[in-house]
């Protein structure tokens, strides 16, 4: 199994156990050799001390001078045993053994080849050599007569094999410690794994790497700007789209304070308020945006905050397109409903064999539409606007209301810089608001028509819609009606249409007025200059 296929638990276990075991083995071996070297040096110094002591003994000096071979064997054997040495060997000036643990080796030359410094230079020293008894550490010193002449050498030694046997228990002890620490590392690695797994949300390192790559690619391709900060207010994410929207040119802003990059941003406040904010209007770097903000919470603690946003111009365009689609769908639905009723009526009359009544109904309907279409064709020469008005008239009939086009209304083909879709959006939203206001009236007051006026006879295109509903609330700031999400209606889902109307009117450098009429109801008037420069 490859390393990448192992879980993080197994990786931690292997790394901690193997690294810990290797380190402890190295330390154990190094400790063993340190102890061995220290013991050898200690034994050598001890041997040298004994040899120096014996070199000053008158009996030893006399024995060497008289070459009395083996005369002190018994005493030196007792001394050897007492100090724990392996041997005490005494030789004459030629290195011939006078004292040796093995009597059969008396009178023979001393082994090891390390006598020259004592017999020639008169030194006292510690040496390591192989003699007749094996490898040993030795303390050697020259023996002098009363005139200061070198007359012999004394060698006190400890076999290294015996020293090895004394040290080996330390090595076993160190190895047992190493094994115990390796097992402890296993326990610690399991604990660390559990902590890491909780921190990493159960993901393996390769999964985190893949998720990061996917996130980075995703953030680079989405149309929303995304900015996130950590608990210290340092930028952690600032995607390409955010830089484009806000006009940020610096490409190295990660890990910089958000306050230094976007001083107007209040995203850092979420770190203390812990409150999400949705669809809020902001002005950052001179760009009007709509943003959503959310604190980032892990285990109940806020560790950062994130914001996604888009320019309000894009949202307005999407809202406008959606509004148009809804209007077209509503137009088709109302016409389908109206004609289904008439077709059902005609079908019933045909079954009753009332052909004359069918012809009369068709004639009336045809005449009604002919007059209406003729009026729109003559007075409203913009096809999209005429189609909208026709559809709204049918929708009013379906709701039990009346939409009346004021006499004298006129709309020529629009100037090139004014889009017919924008006029459709303005009229559609104003008329729909009038429908909503009139639907709440009783049956008697519903008979009062909603009035629509369209004029372009002067230097402005004037669009005016008047209803006879409850009017605008007196305690409601009229200017706020055009803010996104603000509505005089209590129901949710309103507060978009008038805001969209305001944006389009501003786009063409026009004005919009809203007020209560003299006889209840509300009046909305839009003025768009024909020669205005598009904002």
N, C-alpha and C positions, 0 to 999 in steps of 0.2 A: 504494500500500500504506500502511495506517495505521500510526501509530507503535507501537500495541500489538501489531501483527502482526510487527514486526521482532524478530529475535533480540537477546539482550543483547549479542552480539558486534558486530552492526551498530550498535546504539545507542551502545555505547562508542566505536566507530570514528567515528561521525558527531559525537558530542558532543565528543570530544577533538580531532578534526581541525578541526571548524568553530570551536569555541571558541578553540583555539590559533591558528588562522589569523586569526580576527577580532582577537584580542588583538595578534598580531604585526603585522597590517596597521595597526592603530591606533598601535602603537608606532613602526612604520616611518614612517607619515605624520607623526606627532608629531616623530620624530627628524629627518625631512627638513626640516620647517619650523623646527625648532630650529637645525639646522646652517645653514640658509639665513639665518635671522635673525642668528645669530652671525657668519656670513661678511659679511653686509651691514653689521653694526655694526663689524666689524673693518675692512672696506674703508673705511667712513665715517671711522673714527678715523684710519686711514692717510692718507686724502685730506685730512683736516683738518690733520694734522701737516705734510703737504707744503705746503698752502696757507698755514699759519702761518709756515713757514720762508720761503716766497717773499715773504710780506708784509713781511718785515724786510730784504729785499735792496735795497741802495741803487740798483742798476740798475733794478729794477722800479719803485721809488718815482720815480726820475728820469724813466722812460719815461712813467709816468702823468701826472706834472706837466707834461711837455712834449708829451703826447698824441702820441707817436711811434707811430703805428699799425703793427704788424707788425714792429717792429725787432728783437724777440727771438724771432722765430718759430723759427729754426733751433735755438737753444739749448734753448728750451722743448720743442721736438719731441723732441730727444734725451733730455731729462729725462723727458718723458711715457713714452717707450718704456722707459727704464731702470727706472722705478717701476711699470710695467705698467698705468698709468692709461689711460683712454680719451681723456680730454681735460684740458687746462689752459686755462682761459679767464680773461682779465683784462679788467675793464671800468672805466670812469671813474666819477666820482661820480654820473653820470646813468644808469649801467648800459649805456653804449655799449661794444661790444666793441672792445678794442685788440689783443688776442691771441686767436686762435681756430684750431683745426686746419684749418678750411676758409677759405681766404683770401677767397672770394667773400662770406663772411658778416661780414667785418670792417666796422666802422663801423655795424653794425646793433645794435638793442637786444638784450640778453641775454634768453633764454627761460626759462620755468619759474616766474616770479613769486615767487621765494624770496630776493630780494636785499634786501628792506626791513630785515631784522634787522641786516644788515651795513652798508648804506648809511645807515640812519637811526640805529640804536642802537649801531653799532660793535661788534657781537658776532662771535664765532667759533663756528660750529655745524655740525652734520651735518643734511642735509635730503635728502628723496626727492622728486624732481620729474621732469617730462617736458620735456626741452629739444629743441633742433633735431636732436640725434643720437639721441634716444629716452629711455626711462625710465632713470634713473641715481641712484646714491647719491652725494652730493656733500659735500665738505668746503669750507665757505665762511668767509671771514674778511675783515674790513675792512682797508684799507691807509691808514695815517696818514702825514702829512708831519711835518716836524720840529717844527711848532707843535702837533701833535696833532689836526689837522683830518682828517676823512675825505675822502680824495681818490679812492678807488676800491675795487674788490672783486676778490678772487681766488677762482675756483671750480675745484676739482680733482675730477674725477668718474670713476666706474666704471659702465659700462652694466650694468643688472640682467640683461639677456639673457645677457651673457657670464658673469655670476656663476651664472646658472641652469645653463648648460652645464657649469660646473665642479662643480656640486653633484649633478647628475643621476646620475653614476656611483655616488654614495653611496646614492641611492634604489634603484637596480638591485641594489646589493649587499645592502641591507636586505631587499628583496623576495625575493632568492635565499635569504637566511637564513630568512625566514618560511616559504618553501616547504620548506626542509630540515627546519625544526622541525615543520611539519605532517606530513611523512613520518615523522619520528621519533615523533610522537604516535600515528601509525597503528601503528607497531611496538609501542609501549608499550601501546596499547589492546588489541592482540592478546594481549600477554603478560598484561595485567590480566584479560582475558576468561578465559584459561585458568586463572588462579588463582581467579577468582570462580566459574567453572563447577565447579571441584573443590570449592570451599567450599560451593557451593549444591547439590552433588550432581547437577549437570546440569539443574536446574530453571530455568525462566525466572521473572522476577519475578511475572508474573500467575499462574503455576502455584503459586508459593510463597504468594501471597496467598490463592488458592483453597484450598490445602491447609491453611493456617492457619484459615480460616473453617470448613472441614470438621472439622478437629481440635477447634476450640473447640465446635462444635455436638455433636460426638461425645462429648466429655468432659462436656458438660452433660446428656447424656441417659442415659449408661450408669449402671448401678446400683452399680458399684464406685467407691470413693473413689480418686482418683489425686493423688499429690503428687510433684513432681520438684524437684530443686535443681541449681544449677550447680556448677562446681568450687570456688566460694568458700562453698558452703553457703547461698546465697541462693535463696529460693523462686521458681521459674519457672512452675510449674503447681500450682494448688490448686483442683480443680473443685468445683462446687456440691455434689455428693454427698459429697465429703470433708468439707466444712464442715458438712453436715447430720449426718453420722455422728459427728464429733468435737465437735460443738457449738461451732464457731468462728463468732463473730458478726462479727468484723472483716472487712469486704469489701475492704479495701485492704492485703492482705498480700503481694501480689506484690512481689518484690525486697526483702522483709524477710528477716532471718536466720531459718532454720528453728528454731534454738535458742531464739529469743525467742517464737515462736508455739507450738511443741511441744517444751518442754524435755526430755520423756522420750524423744523420738524418737532413734533411733540410726542414722537414714538416712545422716547425714554420714560415718559410719564406712566406708561402702562406697567413699568417695572414696580411702581409703588401703588398704583390704583388697582391693578389686577383686573381691570374691566375691559371687555371687548367693545369695540366701536365699529358700527357697520354703516356703509353708504354715507360717509361724512365728506363735506366739501372742504377742500384745502387749497391753499395757494403756496406752492413750493417752487422756489427759483423762478417766480413769475409765471408758473404754469398752473392752470386751474385743473385740479384732478378730483376724482371721487375715489375714496380709499376705504378699505376694511382693515381693521387692526385687531390683533389677537395676541394676548400674552402666551408665552410658551411655558407650560407647566410640566414638571417631572416630579413624581412622588409628592405632590401637593406644594412644591416650591416653584416659584417663578424664576426660570433661569434665562429668560430673554423675552423678546417680543418680535413679531413679524407683521409686516404690512404689505398688502397687495393693492395696486391702484391702476387706473386708466385715465387718460385725458377725458375731461367732461365733453369735449367735442365729439369724441368717438361714441360715447354713451348717448349723446343727443341724437347722433345720426342713426344709431341702432333703434332708439326709441321712436324716432320719426318714421323709420321704415316699418317698425312694428305697428305704429298707429295707422299708417296707410293700409297695411295689410288687414288690420282689424276693421277699418272702415269699408274696404272693398268686400270683405267677408260679410259684414253686416248688411251692406247693400244687396248682395246676392241673396242672403237669407231672407231679408224683408220682401224682396221682389218674388222670391220663390214662394214664400208664405202667402203673399197677396194673390198671386196668380193661381195657387192651388185652391184657394177659396172660390175664386171666380170659376175655375174649371169644374169644381165640384157642383157649383150652382148651375152651370151650363149643362153638365151631365144630368142633373136631376130634372131640369126643364125638358131636356130631350126625351128622357124616359116618360115624362108626362105629355109628350107630344105638343109642347108649347113652343112651336117653332117661332111664332111671331114675337114672343117674349124674349127668346134667345137672341133674335136679330136686334131687338130694341136694346138689350143689355150690351151686346157687342158694339152697337152703334154709339151708345153713351160712353162706354169705356174708350172706344177709339177716339171719339170726339174730345174727351177729357185729356187723353194723352197727346192728341194732336195739338190741342191748344197749348198744353204745357210745354211740349217739345218745341213748338213754333216760337213760344215766348222765350225759352232759353236759347234757342238758336239765334234769334234776333238780338237778344240783350247780352248774352254771355257767349263770347266768341272763342273762349278758351275751352277746348273739349273736356279736359280733365276736371275743370271746375264745374262745367255744366253737368257732367255725369255725376259728380258728387252731390250737387244740389238736387238733381232728380232723385237720386237714391235716398237722400235725407227726407224729401217730401213723402216718399213712399214709407219710409220708416216712421215718420210722424203719424201717418194715417194708421199704421199698424198699432201704434201706441195710443191711439185715440186722441192724437193732437193734430194741430194744423201748423204747417210751416208756410208762411206767406212771404213771397218776394215783393218787396216794396216797389211800387210803380216808379219808373224812371231809373231803376237799377241798370247798370251797363258796365260791361267789362270787355275791352278790346284785347287783341292778342298782347301778351305780356312783353315788356322789354326783354332784351336778350339776357340781361344779367339777373333777372328774376325767374326762378324756376317754378313751373306750375305746381309741382309736387309740394312746394312750401306753402303756396296759397291754399292748396287742398288740406294740408295739415292744420293750418290756422283755422279755416272755416269748419273743418270736421270737428275739432276739439271744442270750439266755441258753441257750435250747434248741439253737440252731445251734452255739454254742460247745461244748455237751455232745456234740453229734453229732461235731464235729471231733475232740474228745478221744477218743471211743469208736471211731471208725473205724480208729485206729492199733492197736487191740488185736488179739490173736490171736482165732481163731474161738471158743475156749472162753470167754474172758473177755467176748466180745461178748454172751454169753447173759445177762449181768447187766444188768438193765434200768436205763434212765435214769429217775430218779424226779422227778416233778413234783408240787408241793404248792401249792395255792391256798387261802387262808383269809381270811375277813373277819369272823370271829366276834367279835373284840374291837374295839378302837378303831383298829386298823390293818388295812390290806390287806397280807397277807404272801404274797410270791411266792418260792418256793424251788425250785431246780433242783440235783439231785445226780447226778454221773456217777461212773464207776468207772475213769476213764482214768488217765493218768500223774500227774495232779494239777498243781498250780502249782509251778514251779521254786523250789527253796529259796533260791537266790541272787537271786531276782527280787522286787523291792519290790512288794508286792501293791497298795499305793496307786497306784503308777505305771501299773498295768494300765488305769486309767480315763482316762489322758491320751491326747490325740489322737495317733495314729500309733504308740503303744506297744503291743506285743503279745508274748506269750510264744512265738508261732509264728515260725519262721525265714523263712517265705515272705513275699513282699511283698504289699501290698494289704490287710493286716489293721490292727487298731488303731483301728477306727472304731466298731464295735458297742458295746463296753463304755463308750467315751467318751459315746456317745449315750445309753446307759442312765443313766450318771451324771448327765448334764444333765437328763434327765426327772425323775429322783429328786430332784435338787436343786430343780427347778421346783416340786415339791409338798412341799418341806421334809421329805423323807424321808431314809432312810439306806440304805446298801448295804454288805453284808459279804461278804467272800470269804476262803475258807480251804480248807486241805486236810482231807479227811475222815479218820476214824480208820482206814479200810480203803482207803487210796489214794483217788484221785479228788479232785474239787474240789466245793465247795459254795458256791453263790451265793444269798444271801438278800436280798430287797428289802423294806423296810418303809415303807409310805406311810400317813400318818395320814389317817383319813377326814374329820376336821374341820380339817385343816391349811389354812393360808392359802397360796394359790398365790404362789410367789416371783416 
